[in-house]
Amino acid sequence: MTNKELLYVQDALGHEKFMKSCSTKTSSKLSDPTLSSYVGELTQKHQELYNKFFNLL
């Protein structure tokens, strides 16, 4: 993996970690159970994407 590719993967990992954190916080603050469940699914999706990027290393 080139240095440029490594930087891209590191950047993507940072973005996914941030998005997971934001969706986790948002899900816990929502009072609508349907919306909270949907945001919880987004949390899981961002964790899956993080894992996929991490496995590239």
N, C-alpha and C positions, 0 to 999 in steps of 0.2 A: 504494500500500500504506500502510495506516495505521501509526502508531507502534506500536500494540498488536500488529498482525500482524507487523511487523518484529521485535519482541521475541520473539514466538513462534517465528519462523523461526530467529533467532539461538540461542535456547534449544535448539531441535531439533537444530541443527548441532552444538552443544556435546555434546549427549547422544550423537549418532551418532559423533562423533569419539572420545568416551570409550569407547563400546561397541566400536568397531573396535580401539582400543588394547588394551583388556582381552582381547578374543578373540584378537588377534595374540599377545600374551604367553602366554596360556593354551595356545594351539595349539602353540607352540614347546616348552612344558614337558611336554606329554602324551607318555606312552610308547606308548599304544595307538594304532596307526596309523589305525584306523577312526574313533575319537573325535577324533583330531587332524585328520583330513580333514573331519569334520563341522564342527568349530569353525572350520576354515579357510573353509568355505562361509559360515559366519555372518559372518566377517570381510568377505568379498566382498559379502554382503547389506547389511551396515552401510555399506560404501563406496558402494554403489548408492543407498541411502537418503540418505546425505550429499549425493551429487551431485544428487539430485532436489530436496532442500531448497535447495541452493546455487543451482540454476537458477531458483528462484523470485525470487531477488534481482536 
